[in-house]
Amino acid sequence: MSETLARETRPEHTLTLRELCNSLADTGEISREDSERVLAANLGASAEARHPLEVIAIARLTSQKDHRALDLERLTRWLAEWSQQPYYHIDPLKIDTPAIARAMSYAFAQRHHILAVEITDQEAVIASAEPFKRDWEANLRHVLQRPLKRVVANPESIRRYTVEFYQLANSVSKAGGQQGSAAGNLHNFEQLLDIGQGTSHDANDQHVVKIVDWLLQYAFDQRASDIHIEPRRELTRVRFRIDGVLHNVYEFPEQVGVAVTSRLKILGRLNVAEKRRPQDGRIKTRKPDNSEVELRLATMPTAFGEKMVLRIFDPEVLLKTFEQLGFSGEDRERWHEMTSRPHGIVLVTGPTGSGKTTTLYSTLKTLASPDQNICTIEDPIEMVEPAFNQMQVQHNIELTFASGVRALLRQDPDIIMIGEIRDLETAEMAVQAALTGHLVLSTLHTNDAPSAFTRLLELGIPPYLIRATVIGAMAQRLVRLLCPHCKKPAPLEEEAWIALTRPWKAPMPKHVYQPVGCLECRDTGYLGRAGVYEILGLSRTIAGQINDRCELEQLRLDAYKDGMKSLRLSGAQKVAAGQTTIEEVLRVTPESQR
């Protein structure tokens, strides 16, 4: 990968609008009429500040070759091919920002409209939208002391990320440099980050504020569901969870990581001085499009400091329909039949991060009406929703799930949502609420739907009370969906399909798809997630199995005979519909038992 820069035969020059329009017409991408129309368009002073490709992109032309829109990214690909230089898409998640900032100064990058995108021991990859400008090469080669490889990138991306990367690197550098002496005394950061109190702030405050603002905006841009801030011995690692997969984002110096955590703790109204015990808080902020978003904070003491996780809750998820959540028509009917009962217990099971909260909130949102009193007790409140009366567990004043439910029963509720049934006392209160005419929705941490019944037995609930109160249980997982922009048909191996659908004999689909990767999905091949569901209602057959000698295997077999589809079979339906892959379903779902 040591492609040098000296291959160009064209003389050094800056691209012009006329040159690119004529070349696009010569290569058959656009017609001569389109070329003349772009050249004749009067965009005024704004055109002067733009790259010629951006001016062409504004015209919204269509390719004469394949009739697809010639957006800026497509035009950049054409420029790379025309200039015989590699094309490069700048993915901020894959860029080592500190190394890039060290490669050249901000002024140098701005002056020449270039950006270092990869720095290795063997070479430095430099992105530019001016393939025939070479006046910066000699200086940069001398400074970096390694071969350069030129690539062509989107001029808008170069401009945007040059500002973002250098501003971030500058803030981190100054926040770290000015606090170096305080690294051993972490309490100094409390004063540093005491913002919004009407007092005057020094420059240090602003650096940390900028870092936190960038972190949140960046997470929103990348569609992250969680932000992980993880302290290590000499640095603090930041990772984003996108579509259920963690990506490394940045590494801060140790003291900067502490400052960022403290800043977030202040914003979340947590006790900054308390670093020995876990804490929960929340932040409400706005996205660039002015829509509100909530973040739930959770801290945990580790060997090298406080680990913090910020879970991002977009209020729009509350408005999702069951189809958007991934429910099939049959699943939706069975779930609606269970949740429309006037009283009883409905359980949702699954591991952390499987979408249980989203399902419950979406369900409650559909059940909410002016004639219903919906009360919830949660630990902590995941999303604030005006249609519900929400109460948060507070162990320090002995407000537990059990005591909270006891209090809720005196509030004349119609529907109660309990965040999680963890112990016998909470389970007993849920049973009592169901027996006295309330619909109770709650979660359990079990692997599948039949296990919910055996878990209640393990907690100590008598079988006759389970039979009298529990309406049903639903297990769920989240699978990544194939990117609709790049997925392509794939051959289906019979063995893989049999392994997925065992013990059922499901007909093989005619078409399945595989991930490819494009700009829309960040070359992962997947875009977004949807649920797969296993819904078990308490039928007469199942009720007969719930006794002191209840066998989980037999219960599961009876559930299958009763019409329950396993998580894997639900996933297989999504594979057959071309929404996901067999590998993805196998990754997130437990094996179907015979």
PyMOL commands that set and color helices and strands:
alter all, ss='L'
color gray80, all
select helices_A, chain A and resi 17-26+32-40+45-49+52-58+72-83+92-94+97-103+106-112+137-144+155-177+180-182+188-192+203-221+254-267+315-319+322-325+329-339+356-367+395-397+401-411+424-435+450-459+463-469+494-501+540-545+552-561+567-576+582-588
alter helices_A, ss='H'
color red, helices_A
select strands_A, chain A and resi 114-119+124-128+148-152+226-231+235-242+245-253+279-286+292-302+305-313+344-349+374-378+389-392+415-418+439-444+470-482+488-490+512-514+526-537
alter strands_A, ss='S'
color yellow, strands_A
deselect
rebuild
show_as cartoon
